[in-house]
Structure formats: C-alpha cells, structure tokens
Amino acid sequence: MTSVEKGRERDVGGRPPVPDRTRWSAVVAVAVMVFMTGLDMTVVAVALPDLSTDLGVGPGLAQLAVLAYLVPVIAFMLPAGGWVDRTGRRRAFLVAVAGFGGSSALVAVAGSLGLVLAARAVQGLFGATVGALSFAVVAAVVRPEHRGRAQGLVAMLGPLGSVAGPGVGGLLVSAYGWRAAFLVNLPVCLLAAVLGARAVPRIRGGGGRPAQWLRGVAEMARGRAVAPTLAVLLAGTTVTGAYNALLPFLLQRSWHHSAAVAGMLLLVPPATMALLAPGGGMLADRWGPWRIQLAGTLTLVAGAGALFATVVGATRGGDTADLVRVFVTLVLVGAGSGLILGPNGAMLMSAAPPNLAGSIGSLAGLARTAGFALGPALAVLAWQATGDAGTVTGLAIVIVIAGVAVAAAVVPPLPAADTAPHAP
C-alpha cells in the first residue's frame, strides 16, 4: 500500500504523487463507467416506442427522455469537475457509481413519464461526474509511462458506448422490454464499485473556493499547455460529427444507395478508432504523445481530403469503386481519431495540476460534446444552403476544421514545470 492510501484522505500540492505501480483495475473501473454513460446517451432511442406505449404518452413527449439525460450531462460537467477536485477520488467515484446505478434503477421501475424524466436527469448529473472523474482517477493511479495507453482505453469507450447503444438497446428491448435497457447498468455499476473501492486511492486536490477555482480553470484553459490540446480534441470531434451527418446525405440523397449501405459505412470510423486507440496510446507512451497526436491529425486531414477528392471526381450516382474509395477514406478518419485519443488525454493529464484534475476532465468532455454537436450542425447547414452541392461544401468546411486541428497539434507541449497555474 502506498503512502497515498494509508490513513486519512490527504490533499496534494505541487505535482501529483507518482504511484508505485499502475493500478489497471482502477482504470478498468473508470473505463466501464465511461462506456455505460456513453451507452445511455443512445440506448434510450430504441426503447422509446415501447416506453411511450407502456406509459401511455405520445412519441413527442417520450423524446424528452433523451434530452432529460443530455442536458444535465452538458450543464453539470464543469461544476462536477470542481466537485471532484474538492472531494476524495475514491469517495467521488463511489458516489458517482452509486448515483448512476440508483437512478438507472429508478428509470427501470418508473410508472410515469415524470418519474422517468426526473430519474434520467439524475442519471445525467452522475454521468457528468463520471466524465470528470476519468482524468482525476487515471492521473492518480497510472504511472507516467502508461498514460497514453490508459487514456486511449478510457477515451475510446465513451464514443464506442454511444455507437453501441442502439444495437445493445435493440437486443435488450426485443428480448426483455424497455426497462431492461436501464437494468443492465446495475451489474456493471456493481462491478465498477467493487473494483473502485479496492483500487481507487483516497486522494483529493483541494480546488479552493468556487471563485478561485473558476479563475484557476480559466487560466489553465487559456494556457499554452492546455488550449492547443483542447483545440485538437474539439476540431477532431467536429470533423467526426460532420462526417456522420454528411455521409447519409451523400450516399442516400446524392448517390441513391440504401440506408443499410450508409449505416454499414458509418460503422467504419468507430470500428477503426476502437482498434487503433489502444495502439495509439502505446505509441504515445513509447515515442511521446505530441508526435502521435500530430500523426493522428495529419491522418484525419488525409481522410478528409481524400473524401473530398472522391466526391468531386465520383461518377453520377456513386458506383462500387466510389464506395470502396469512401470506405478507405473512412478508415483514415477512424485511424486519425484513434491515434489522437490516447495522446490527447495523456497531454491534458500531464498539463493539469492535481487540484484541477477533475476540471481538466470536464473541459475535455465539454470539448468532445461540443464537437459532436457542432459538426452535424455545420454539415446540415451546408447542405441546406447549397442543396446537392452541400456535400462538397460541407467537406470543404471539414478540411478547414481539420486544418485547425493540425495547426493546434503542431504547437509543442510545454515542460511540466511550465504548466497551467494551480487554483489557490
């Protein structure tokens, strides 16, 4: 047992203490919770028809169950980071896991839409806390030489959970009904709680008073150690979000392929990302996160440029050869994302002072969420503004955004001693 875990919970000043060994069970505990919070963003979509029938409400009202989760996730993400910074890592983790599991159970037993919405809002609150905790816990349990692979694993599972949500939800709902889509969270939360209680250390950063904490977060976010890395994350997720919105228009409206073809191609980027993210983290641990993040952003630009060239030069209707080219470009996009995730998280974790580790996790979560929201919005606006030429216009915007990611990625990281200031 390390000195961090002996006795009472203790504050940490200066740089975070380096653990004697990487506690992978704690990383797994965080990773499965990040996966489940991502899953719950989308799993409800498949449950809505049965939910609305069972509770006797219209589909429009049932859709509020989606917003009831998403709005608190976004609204409370930064405050949750501040709470994590003032609370012990183990205590905050166990409270978040218990709250997420308990609210999942409330959704599953709810007999009215009002109770479903209230429980989903509580789920979102604790989902935001899990997002903030991921950086704080990993920073406390992972040795510096393992940061890339640990962050690659954790950062990969959130988007992967969102992608898996409709499929997992469909299987559960068809077999056991809509309530099973929420009851499935309970054994996972129990597993995470058991692992976390044993492996997550009792350690907290302090955080200071709210005004001091907020000032410290603002200074950190503007600093050269953090701002370029957050910009890469924001631009990269914006590119991915734009692709997800543009491809159905291209494949179904312009090239007249089926929704099944569009759906299969849309699975290519997340599948490639999931395969490469752990490897990207390992490469970051070996050769440095900055180099691998830069390689990832260049790969992302290559994918965007290749798709632009494919669309401009495609035959009318998009033949099989064009579909193969689209597939290749999407592999590049997924590979770029996979190479970015682990190094990006490792750089942010290295830059964050220990008393703001939860807050840096919140900022990363906000950047990721903003990108996934901004990308589709820009894509749809481009399509509406230019009609059938919208794909070309949208891809041109994507290339510009990817270029911003490269511009941010080429900024070399500051030495550890020059990172952002601590909150008083």
N, C-alpha and C positions, 0 to 999 in steps of 0.2 A: 504494500500500500504506500502510495506517495504521500509527501507532506501535505499536498493539497487536500487529500481525502481524510487526513487524520483530524480528529477533533471537530470543532465547530466550523461552520461555513466562514470563509475568510475573503476579505476584499483583496483585489490585485491591483497594484500600481505598476507603472512602467510597462515593459513588455510582458506578455502573458508567460506564465511559467511553462517550460518545455516538459511535456510528460516523459516519464522514463521509457514508455513504450506506447505505440499506437493502440488504442482500445477499439478494435474493429467492431466489437459487439455494440458499442455506443453509436458508431457510425451507422450500423445496420438499423438500430432502433430509430434513429433520425430519418434514415432513408425510407423505411417502410411508412413512416408517418407522412413524409413529404409525398410519397406515391399516393397515399389514401386521400390527402387533401386535394391533390390534382384530380384523382378519380371522381371525387364528389362534386367537382365543378361540372362534370358532363354526364355522370351516371344517371342523374335525375331526368335527363331529357327523354330517355327510353321509358322511364317509369311514369311520365306524366299522363298518358292516356288512361292507364289503369287507375292511377291515383285520382284523376278527375271523376272517373266513373264511380269509384268506391266511395268518394267523399261527396258526390253529388254536386260538383261545381263544373262550370264551363272550362274549356281548354284555355281561354284567355286568362282566367283567374289562376288556373293551375300553373301557368307560366311564371307566376310570381315566386314560385318555389326556387326557380333558378336565380332570380335577382336577389331573393332574400339571403342567399349564400354569398353571391359575388360582391354585393355592396359592402357588407362588413369586412370581407377579406381585404378589399382595397382601402376602405375608410380607416380601419384599425391597424393596418400593417405597421405604420411608423410608430404610433403610440404603443403597440405591442412590443416593438423593439426596445423602446425606452423602459417598459416594464421588465422585460427580460434582463436588461442591463442593471436594473436595481434589485433583481431577485436572483437567488441562487440558481445555477444552471440545472441542478437536479430537481429542485423544487418546481421551477418553472416548467420543466419538461413534463414532470408527472402531473402537474395541474393541467397543462395543455392536453395531454393524452386523455386524462380522465374527463375533462370537459368535452373534448371531441367525441369520445365514446359515449358519454352520457347523453349528449344532445342527439347523437345518431339513434340511440335507443328511443328517445322521445319522439323523433320523427316516425320511427317504425311503429309505435303504438298509438300515434295520434288519431283521434276520431273526427277531427275537424280541420279545415284548411287553416284556420287561425293558429292552431297549435303547431301545424306543420311549418308555417312561416316563422313563428317565434323560435321553434327549435332549429330551423335552418339558419336563422340569424345568429344564434348562439354557436352553431357549427362554424359559421364563417368567422366569428370572433376568434375561436380557438384555432381555426385553420390559419388565420393571420399570425397567431402566436407561434405555431409550428414553423411557419416560414421564417420568422425572425430568429427562432431558436437554432435553426440548422447551422448557421455560421457560428453562433456562440458556442454550441456544443462541440462542433468539429474542431474549432480553434483550441478548445480545452483538452481534447483527447487525442489529437493527431500530431505526430512529430513532423517537423518542417519538411523532411524528405518524402513524406507521404501525402502532403496536402493536395497535390494535383489529382491523384487517383481518388482520394476521399471526396473531394469536391465534384469530380467527374461523376462519381456514382450518385451522390445526393442530387446534384443539379439535373442529371438525366431523368430521374424518376418522377419529378413533378410534371414535365410535359408528357412523359410516357404514360403517367396515370390519366391525364386528360384525354389522350388519344385512346387509351384502353377503356375509358368509361362507358361509351355507348355499347361496345361489344360485351363487356362484363355485365353491364346492366341488362342487356337484352337476354343473356343466358339466365340470369337470376330471376328476372321478371317472368319470363316464359315458364320457368320451372316452379317457382315458389310464390310469385306475386310481387307487387311493387315494394312491399315492406322489406323483402329480403335484400333489396339493393342498399338498404341502410343497416340492416342487422349484420351484414358481412363485415362492417367496420369493427364490431365488438371483439372478435377473437384477435384481429390484427392489433387493436389497441392494447389488449391484454398482453400480447407478446412484446410489444414495444415497451409497455410499462415494466414488465419483468426484466427485460434487458437494460432499460434505462436506470432502474433502481439499483442495479448492480454495477453498471459501468460508467454512468454519467457522474462526473465529480461534483462535489459541493464547492462551488466557486462562483463569485459574482464580481462585477466590475465596479459598481458604485453608481455611476451615471449622474450624480448630482441633482440639484433642484431642477424642476421642469424647464425653467427659462435658461439655466446654464446648460442643461442637456441639449436643448434645441439649438442653442448657439454653437455648441461643440459639434453637433451633427451637421449644421450648415457649413461650418468651416471645413469639416472633413470632406463633405460632398463637393466643395469648390476646389479643394486642394489637388495638386498635380498627381498625388499618389492614388487618388480615388476617381476623380472626374473622368479621365480618359477611359478607364476601365469600365465605369458605368456607361459611358457613351458607346463603347463597343457592344456591351450587352443590350442596350436599348436599340441600337441600329441593327444588330443581328437578329433580334426577335421581331423587329419591324419588317425586315426582309422576309423572314419565315411566315409571318402573318399575312403579308401581301401575297406571297405565293399561294397560300391556302385559299385566298379569296379569288385570285385571278385565274387559277387553273380551271375551276369549273366553268367559268365564262368562256375561256379559250376552247376547252375540249367539248363542251356541250352546246354552246351557242354558236361559236365560230366554225368549229370542225365537225359538229353534229355527231359526236360519239355519245355513248350511253353514260348514265350516271355511274354504272358499275366500273367502266373504264376509268372515269375520273376518280372514283373512290380508291381503286387499286393504285393508281399513280400517286395519289395524295398520301398513301401509306409509305411511300419510298423514303421521303426525308426523315420522318421519325424513326423508321426502322434502321436506316443508315446511322443516324445520330446515336441510337441506343447501342449499336455495335461498336462505334468508334469512340464514344465518350470515355469509357474506362481506359482505352488505349491512349487517348489524348492526355488524360491525367497522368498516366505513367510516363509518357514522353515529356510532359512538363516537369515531373519530378527528376527526370534524367538530364534534360537539356535546358531547363528554365522555362517558366510559364510564359514569359513575354514572347519568346521566339515561337512557341507553339500557338499562342493566341494569334500572332501575326500570320502564321501559316494558315490558320483556320479562316481568318478574314479574307486573305487572298484567295483561298479556295471558294469562299462564298461569292466573291466578286466574279471569279471564273464561271461559277454556275449561273449567276445572273446574266453575265454577258453571253454565255453560250445559249441560254434560253432565248434571249433577245434575238440573236442571230438565227436561231431555229425558227422563231415565229415570223421574222421578216422574210426569210427565204423559203417558208413552207409552201407546199402545193396547196391549192384550194381544197379545203376540207380536211387537210392533215392526214397523209397516208401512213402506212405502217412504219416506213422509215422515219417519218417525223415523230411518231410516237416513241420510237426507240431513242431518238435524239433527246426528246423530252425526259425520258427515263434517265438517261445519262446525266443530264443537267441536274435533275433532282437528286441523284446520288451525290453530285458535287455539293449541292446545297446542304444535304444532310451531313455529309462529311465535314463541311466547314463548321456547321453548328456543333457537331460532336467534338471537333478539335478546339472550339472556343470554350465550351462549358467548364471543364476542369481547370484549365489555366486561368480563366477569368475569375473563378471563385477563389483559387489559390492566391491570386494577386490581391483581391479585395481582402481576403483574410489576413494576409501579411501586412496590409496597409492599416488595418483597423486597430486602434488601441484597445486594450482588453475591456475598458469600461464602456466601449461603444460597439462591441462585437455583435450584440443583438441588433443595434441600429443599422449597422452596415448590411446585415442580412435583410432588414426591412427595405433599405434603399435598393438593394439588388432585386428584391421581389417586386417593388414598385416599378423599376425599370423594365423588368421582364413582362409584367402585366400591361404596362403602358405600350410596349412594343407590340404585343399580341393584339391589342385593341387598335392601335394606330395603323398598323399595316393593312388590315382588311378595310378600314375606313378610307385610306388613301386609294386602295385598289378600286373600291366601289365608286368613289368619286371620279376617278379617271375613266372608268367605264361609262358612267352616266354622262360625263362631259363630252366624250368623243365617240360614243357608240361603238361600232365594230372595231374602230382603231384603238379602243380602250386598252386592249391587252398590250399593244406596243407602247402606248403612253404610260401605262402602269409599270411596265418593265423598265422603261427609261427612268421612272421615279425610283424603282427598286435599285437600279445601278447607281444612281446618285447616293441613295442611302447607304448602300454597301461601300461606296467610296468614302463616305463619312466614317464608317467603321474602320476602314483601313487607315484613314488619317489619324484617328484616335489610337489605333493599335500601334502605329509606328513610334508613338511617344514612349521612350524607355522609362521603366519604373524608377522611382527614387530609392536610394538606400533606405533601409529600415529606420535608421536614425532620423530621417527627414520626413517621416510620415506625418499624417494629419495630427493636429493637437488633441490633447485629451480634454474631455469635458471636465470642468472644475469639480 
